[in-house]
């Protein structure tokens, strides 16, 4: 039977008590973690978000009725306990912050009883994720999940404090806006007042933050909810959170400076990790050539080597064909993997095929120096030795090669080096390697749309020295864009924005938009630009992803209170779901036959 809290006020959280409180009367409230009844002696562990404390009900020091009541407590009952803090009479528990003390109770109230939960509320749960997400409110009681939410809250609070001190204004931008489908799909919200019209949920506050610069706000930030209706992966959610910012009268170095200091503060204050400043910078081209990725993991080497020149005269048809088609031949050296069994090498070949490779050529140098290779018969001894030398190959090394168009080769070897690093156990979660990637291509060719599309968005400033090529050679124009990466993850990205009318018009033309189309999509921004626009630049972090890396988790779902699963549904609330016919009528919407069947 649940009792009232009346007259009681919590004095401490469980994990906040320490030896300094010995002798004090305290009132704690929380959930029963476990209850050990030794007959006349009952140990009850009480848990709240701060940790655990042991409460000892013992004959001689506790009323018999209280011991009897304590014996009936079950896991997850919510209790209030009044008592005195004492030194532990038994062995000290080194694993607990409160392991050297206990509470001797004088009062116990059961505030709420509980059914047996579907899984144990404990750290490092082995419970299936689907069950954890269905009962997320129970999952969030687990200490490791509480720690993650605490860490996330701390990051958000410190970010607000730091940016406010740097002169940023926190300004909210609309959630209901205009759909501008340049990029991922928008989530649409039908309007009841304007039948047949829809709002788009923001994929980012991009246009509004640029308008705030036109409004003279100078420095803006927001911890913003964003939405993308796209196919999900482990580190993607349909709704996610950005630390979003925009600054006026700045260039690349100014944005990088304030963000390096923000990152250094967050990692020092939250994790006690020193981030050496300045953070290294690398151009997009160098990152692709060395790592096959624009978000390279630099915690280990295994860099790509371009051996096109070395093999250009070989008769090996795979290399020859790739070079003749304008491609390259590149390789990576997996040190110490020369004795890898053939079965494992075959698995690497099929892994490479998943990323577009037609195959994977290899040279395995055994520990005794003998060479096994998938293509030795097509090469002379001199060619083989020259290739091994170019790769820095030694006894015990495994050399892997991809030959194709650059994009494919980068993709294959970039992902292969990560896969090998996992297998070789080279990725340490307590090591944090930051890197700025700069000078991205402004545009990339889309086979699907048969036109150039913006690599970031249509408002990214080209590098001034590349402007002459915008019409003649759009593919060679670099952008004043920058990403901040951490351990092979992009955690933030931004750019200097276009603020001159003529450059913006040329950009739209390069993207294949007529002046009318550009105005139809972005007219309100272009109109604002007529009235005096300051040079401006910005950046946005994926808060979920950054916190995931700080918490050493593998999925952003573990740092979001109520996440969705891969098909963008919520297992706990069963959203999305059907709505009443009446609601659809009010919105002027009717479901087609297929939708009605799937709704049923």
BAFIVEX-540066 format. One record per residue (C-alpha): x, y, z; residue in one letter. Coordinates in steps of 0.001 Angstrom, whole numbers, padded with zeros to 6 digits, always signed. Layout:
BEGIN
XYZa ...
***
This chain:
BEGIN
+000000+000000+000000x +001554+003316-001093x +002248+005839+001647x +002411+009612+001515x +005545+011753+001462x +003799+014283+003694x +006140+015840+006236x +009255+014357+004586x +011742+016299+002481x +014689+014659+000782x +017948+015948+002293x +020495+014189+000049x +020694+012090-003074x +021943+008555-002390x +025320+008827-004168x +026044+012262-002680x +026498+010884+000841x +030055+010245+002032x +032109+009614+005182x +031806+013379+005841x +028093+012761+006659x +028740+010106+009336x +026600+010846+012400x +024106+013014+010469x +020377+012327+010204x +019402+012184+006520x +016319+011547+004386x +016885+009692+001108x +014366+008675-001543x +014752+006341-004475x +014205+002878-005917x +015044-000434-004250x +017909-001978-006230x +017936-005186-004196x +016905-006548-000845x +018949-009210+000988x +017055-010746+003943x +019359-012612+006350x +016628-013105+009031x +016704-010353+011621x +019150-008529+009342x +017965-006929+006087x +020257-005112+003641x +018452-002800+001186x +020317-001023-001614x +018525+002211-002559x +019256+003821-005925x +018629+007200-007498x +020324+008994-010393x +023405+009799-008287x +024180+006204-007277x +023526+003605-004543x +023527+003586-000747x +023194+000567+001541x +020519+000738+004252x +020881-001794+007117x +017816-002937+009128x +019241-004887+012102x +017798-006264+015350x +018957-004158+018259x +019371-000926+016312x +016116-001001+014284x +012510-001447+015350x +011218-005025+014705x +008172-003754+012750x +010533-001797+010496x +012653-004909+009830x +009505-006865+008944x +008415-004079+006570x +011890-003933+004968x +011863-007710+004400x +008815-007290+002114x +010480-004692-000154x +010978-005776-003742x +013115-004475-006593x +011941-001113-007992x +009669-000232-005041x +009957+003519-004459x +010900+004271-000856x +011671+007142+001499x +014073+006389+004342x +015000+008534+007335x +018092+007448+009240x +021603+008107+010473x +024751+007754+008355x +027289+005359+009903x +030624+003818+008982x +030114+000398+007349x +030100-002382+009898x +030980-004985+007228x +033529-004994+004405x +034017-001773+002438x +032762-001958-001179x +035553-000400-003287x +033310-000290-006400x +030815+002119-004811x +031373+005804-004069x +029337+005171-000874x +031065+001828-000222x +032474+002846+003181x +029171+004031+004736x +025605+002835+005339x +022338+004272+006658x +020797+002980+009905x +017062+003720+009430x +014528+005110+011896x +011673+005401+009381x +010690+003669+006138x +007855+004641+003829x +006847+002752+000701x +005844+005537-001685x +005023+003206-004572x +005003-000542-005172x +006270-002064-008426x +005680-005136-010546x +008728-007222-011442x +010385-005363-014358x +010833-007233-017678x +014624-006976-017330x +017069-006250-014480x +017844-002571-013846x +021615-002857-013909x +024687-001606-015733x +025893-003205-018995x +022511-004782-019685x +022501-007871-021905x +018801-007321-022676x +017808-007074-026351x +017657-003480-027527x +014040-003865-028767x +012876-004739-025230x +014963-001950-023706x +013384+000561-026105x +009843-000744-025537x +010288-000130-021797x +012574+002865-022240x +011458+004491-018962x +012881+001432-017152x +015988+001300-019352x +016723+004926-018460x +016869+003984-014765x +020014+001944-015431x +023151+003687-014099x +024996+003750-017444x +021999+005359-019197x +021654+007898-016371x +025360+008698-016767x +024853+009315-020496x +021916+011676-019912x +023910+013507-017253x +026861+013856-019641x +024597+015150-022410x +023006+017691-020067x +026445+018854-018939x +027625+019332-022550x +024507+021395-023374x +024853+023551-020236x +028581+024227-020737x +028004+025031-024425x +025351+027605-023493x +027626+029181-020888x +030668+029318-023174x +028852+030759-026199x +026990+033325-024066x +030362+034509-022691x +031651+034749-026285x +028851+037195-027144x +026415+034761-028818x +022666+035297-028444x +020495+032206-027968x +017604+032643-030423x +014955+030067-031352x +013980+029643-035009x +010673+028184-036287x +009906+024475-036429x +007042+025020-038889x +008643+026464-042031x +008639+026252-045811x +009675+022998-047454x +012899+023548-049435x +013820+020054-050657x +017478+020597-051563x +019143+017654-049830x +017363+015038-047716x +013573+014631-047726x +011550+017011-045555x +008962+015889-043044x +005721+017595-044051x +002954+018893-041769x -000463+019567-043382x -002129+022911-042617x -005778+022897-041530x -006154+026658-042060x -004598+026571-045550x -006056+023368-047096x -003714+021639-049531x -000661+023482-048128x +002098+022034-046007x +004805+023158-043613x +008237+021532-043783x +010012+020621-040539x +013551+022085-040565x +016487+019924-041646x +018557+022700-040071x +017959+026353-039132x +020253+027380-042052x +018106+030030-043783x +016827+031553-040548x +020288+031879-039040x +021483+033662-042165x +018479+035991-041870x +019486+036661-038243x +022866+037847-039545x +020978+040157-041941x +019045+041343-038861x +022229+042520-037137x +022238+039851-034396x +025971+039410-035037x +026424+036093-033194x +023621+033532-032828x +023433+030030-031386x +020716+027488-030695x +020502+023908-029466x +018088+023048-032245x +015825+020100-033058x +016153+019109-036734x +014292+016560-038859x +015210+014482-041901x +013021+011889-043582x +015858+009667-044762x +016892+006031-044578x +018339+005425-041136x +021637+003926-039991x +023082+003236-036538x +024126+006869-036119x +021081+008475-037767x +017707+009476-036340x +014676+011096-038023x +014888+013835-035383x +018229+014931-034021x +019806+017834-032161x +022312+020362-033449x +024474+022884-031639x +023954+025529-034297x +025792+028831-034645x +026365+031724-037056x +028763+034675-036826x +029004+037997-038708x +032126+039807-039962x +034280+036659-039768x +036278+034322-041991x +037304+030663-041680x +039954+031202-038981x +037562+033103-036685x +034978+030286-036739x +037661+027645-036198x +039194+029599-033285x +035984+029937-031242x +035062+026297-031889x +038464+024934-030925x +038175+026723-027599x +034624+025394-027145x +035755+021792-027798x +038769+022160-025490x +036482+023410-022691x +033877+020649-023163x +036414+017827-023197x +038395+019242-020256x +035388+020039-018034x +033350+016921-018851x +035992+014209-019410x +039180+015809-018032x +040746+015290-021482x +043184+017899-022798x +042594+018829-026448x +045917+020176-027809x +045268+023424-029719x +045398+024313-032508x +043627+021227-033865x +045431+019978-037013x +043924+020897-040396x +043957+018883-043600x +042499+019717-047004x +039765+017466-048397x +042085+016384-051222x +044869+015345-048829x +042398+013474-046586x +041019+011514-049564x +044496+010738-050934x +045917+009646-047571x +042897+008015-045916x +040233+007503-048606x +037797+009434-046397x +036747+013020-045697x +036393+012079-042019x +039589+010110-041459x +040305+008232-038262x +043870+009287-037426x +044230+007140-034295x +046220+004709-036476x +048293+004833-039677x +047717+002367-042531x +047528+005243-045029x +046756+004794-048716x +049674+004747-051164x +049175+005708-054819x +051139+003147-056874x +049672+004063-060283x +053086+005191-061616x +054788+002053-060312x +052374-000382-062054x +051459+001674-065157x +053482-000591-067500x +052437-003909-065932x +050455-006466-067932x +048036-007142-065062x +044751-006400-066800x +042983-005130-063642x +045608-002439-063037x +045996-001691-066734x +042251-001315-067368x +041728+000988-064395x +044581+003305-065446x +043391+003394-069089x +039916+004446-067858x +041374+007426-065980x +041448+005660-062629x +044253+004889-060174x +045800+001952-058340x +046258+002439-054594x +047102+000164-051711x +047269-000140-047937x +049822-002026-045848x +048346-004034-042972x +051470-004455-040847x +051941-007875-039290x +049012-009472-041156x +051063-011334-043776x +050134-014742-042345x +046385-014017-042508x +044527-017205-043553x +043152-017270-047101x +039574-017519-045764x +039954-014192-043938x +041477-012547-047014x +038473-013783-049056x +036184-012124-046495x +038080-008851-047007x +037576-009230-050771x +033785-009590-050356x +033847-006652-047878x +035566-004542-050575x +032917-005576-053116x +030225-004128-050836x +031838-000733-051423x +031924-001010-055214x +035192-002875-055835x +035256-005502-058581x +037832-007341-056488x +040859-006843-054278x +044438-007677-055259x +046824-008717-052502x +050431-009544-051697x +050995-011507-048469x +054641-011401-047350x +055153-014352-045026x +057262-014075-041871x +060066-015971-043644x +059970-013470-046539x +058219-015689-049129x +055572-013884-051155x +052041-015114-051883x +050006-012984-054261x +046749-013110-056199x +048374-011530-059276x +052115-012456-059171x +051862-014446-062420x +050940-011256-064321x +053970-009330-063034x +057717-009635-063566x +059898-010196-060497x +061253-006611-060846x +057706-005169-061002x +056709-007127-057911x +059742-005962-055934x +059208-002345-057045x +055570-002530-055909x +056481-004039-052516x +059156-001366-052043x +056694+001429-052943x +054325+000079-050279x +057057-000170-047626x +056399-003917-047523x +058409-006079-045099x +058260-009648-043834x +054904-010250-042127x +052988-007518-044043x +049758-007862-046025x +049454-005451-048967x +045962-004864-050381x +045226-003016-053645x +042174-001494-055310x +042131-000307-058933x +039233+001760-060310x +037976+005330-060593x +039293+007448-057688x +035888+007653-055971x +035599+003833-055835x +039230+003289-054787x +038915+005834-051961x +035642+004334-050766x +036960+000769-050833x +040326+001362-049166x +038979+004000-046761x +036480+001498-045385x +038905-001432-045600x +041492+000337-043386x +038771+000882-040759x +037689-002764-040951x +041309-003942-040557x +041843-001509-037649x +038848-003115-035877x +040193-006617-036533x +043682-005573-035379x +042271-003840-032279x +043839-000459-033118x +040831+001694-032105x +041024+002936-028530x +037876+004663-027277x +039772+006668-024678x +041891+008364-027373x +040423+011492-028973x +041936+012597-032304x +040379+015780-033702x +040972+017016-037241x +039621+019879-039339x +038936+019028-042987x +038986+022137-045190x +038657+023158-048857x +035920+020713-049818x +034793+020635-053446x +032017+023205-053837x +029961+020943-056143x +029701+017252-056930x +028195+015629-060007x +024938+013736-059441x +024412+010901-061952x +020837+010609-060729x +019926+014276-061368x +022378+014700-064262x +023645+017997-062842x +026003+019419-060276x +024641+019559-056720x +026023+021503-053759x +028303+019349-051603x +027165+021331-048524x +024348+023719-049549x +023744+026432-052187x +024889+029280-049886x +028491+028078-049437x +031165+030575-050519x +033603+029380-053208x +037281+030077-052548x +037997+033456-054142x +040875+032150-056297x +038567+029462-057782x +035687+031801-058710x +036891+032189-062354x +036239+028441-062902x +032639+028405-061635x +031200+028335-065176x +034038+026721-067140x +035214+023979-064723x +032700+023787-061838x +034173+020477-060628x +037517+022068-059699x +036057+024879-057545x +036823+024516-053842x +034520+025761-051087x +035239+027770-047972x +033795+024847-046061x +035169+023025-043031x +034230+019912-041074x +035433+019022-037601x +036043+015279-037268x +036764+013099-034259x +038040+009509-034449x +036662+008989-037951x +033305+010678-037318x +032171+014032-038652x +030866+015786-035526x +030309+019211-037067x +030474+021122-040294x +030022+024591-041661x +031155+027165-044155x +031600+030808-044983x +028385+031914-046706x +027906+033767-049977x +026865+037341-049238x +027209+038990-052673x +024232+038888-055055x +026300+038249-058171x +028154+035254-056643x +024873+033777-055361x +023309+034063-058839x +026332+032338-060394x +026065+029570-057781x +022380+028995-058578x +023221+028907-062297x +025955+026295-061638x +023319+024197-059814x +020993+024458-062816x +018407+026747-061158x +016879+029544-063197x +016517+032911-061474x +012761+032196-061133x +013351+028774-059531x +015882+030248-057107x +013393+032957-056096x +010587+030434-055787x +012642+028394-053276x +014694+031009-051470x +013086+034349-052377x +012780+035562-048788x +016530+035109-048222x +017491+036708-051543x +015192+039653-050817x +016873+040124-047422x +020247+040208-049176x +019160+043385-051045x +019181+045403-047830x +022773+045140-046671x +024125+041728-045657x +027298+041282-043567x +029937+038689-044445x +028983+035710-042290x +029877+032103-041554x +028683+029330-039304x +028933+025790-038076x +026657+023131-036588x +027559+020112-034462x +025593+016891-034267x +025111+016935-030489x +023948+013293-030398x +027031+012045-032229x +029475+014130-030210x +027975+012934-026905x +028002+009321-028200x +031780+009567-028710x +032311+011279-025352x +030278+008533-023638x +032234+005829-025567x +028976+004354-026917x +028547+002697-030325x +025075+004073-031112x +023509+007510-030748x +020388+005730-029445x +022272+005267-026164x +022599+009026-025601x +019073+010075-026669x +016352+009770-024026x +013603+008483-026344x +015084+007457-029712x +013459+005912-032758x +014529+002583-034300x +015757+001951-037833x +012355+002333-039520x +011815+005704-037733x +009242+004265-035328x +009087+004458-031518x +008676+001027-029907x +007438+002549-026648x +004672+004906-027887x +004081+003020-031161x +004476+006235-033182x +003787+006815-036041x +000218+005622-035818x -003196+005987-037482x -005323+009062-036782x -009097+009576-036662x -010990+009994-039922x -012289+013300-038510x -008735+014680-038200x -007996+013745-041806x -011211+015431-042971x -010318+018646-041136x -006972+018658-042947x -008561+017889-046323x -006573+014638-046571x -007721+011272-047868x -005739+008030-047764x -005286+006012-050941x -006271+002319-050909x -002718+001091-050208x -002318+003484-047266x -005666+002456-045773x -004678-001225-045848x -001270-000567-044262x -002907+001699-041645x -005240-001135-040702x 
***
